């Protein structure tokens, strides 16, 4: 299976990927977690926003 993406930033990429693959996407103010769907394997991708202070 080949999937193409055209997002301009990582947040758009996560959102587009979750729509196309039926992955679970959880977003809050400090992190984004994308859980892989079973057909793609087992695991997740996590993006954490670090404070500048």
C-alpha positions in Angstrom: 0.0 0.0 0.0 1.4 3.4 -1.0 0.1 6.6 0.7 1.0 10.1 -0.4 0.9 13.3 1.7 1.0 16.9 0.9 0.9 18.7 4.3 3.0 21.8 4.8 3.7 21.2 8.5 3.8 18.3 11.0 0.4 19.2 12.5 -1.2 19.0 9.0 0.7 15.8 8.3 -0.6 14.1 11.4 -4.2 15.2 10.7 -4.0 14.1 7.1 -2.3 10.8 8.0 -5.0 10.0 10.6 -7.8 10.6 8.1 -6.2 8.5 5.4 -5.2 5.5 7.5 -7.9 5.6 10.2 -5.2 6.2 12.9 -6.1 7.6 16.2 -5.1 11.2 16.7 -5.0 12.9 20.1 -4.1 16.6 20.3 -3.7 18.9 23.3 -1.7 22.0 24.1 1.6 20.3 24.8 1.6 17.2 22.6 0.2 15.3 19.6 -0.1 11.5 19.7 -0.8 9.5 16.5 -1.5 5.8 17.2 -0.9 3.5 14.2 -3.8 1.5 12.9 -3.5 -2.3 13.2 -2.9 -2.8 9.4 0.2 -0.6 9.7 1.7 -2.2 12.8 1.8 -1.5 16.5 2.9 1.7 18.1 2.6 5.5 18.0 4.3 8.7 17.0 4.4 11.4 19.6 5.2 15.1 19.1 5.9 17.1 22.2 6.0 20.9 22.3 8.9 22.2 24.5 8.7 25.4 26.5 11.1 28.2 25.7 11.5 29.1 29.3 
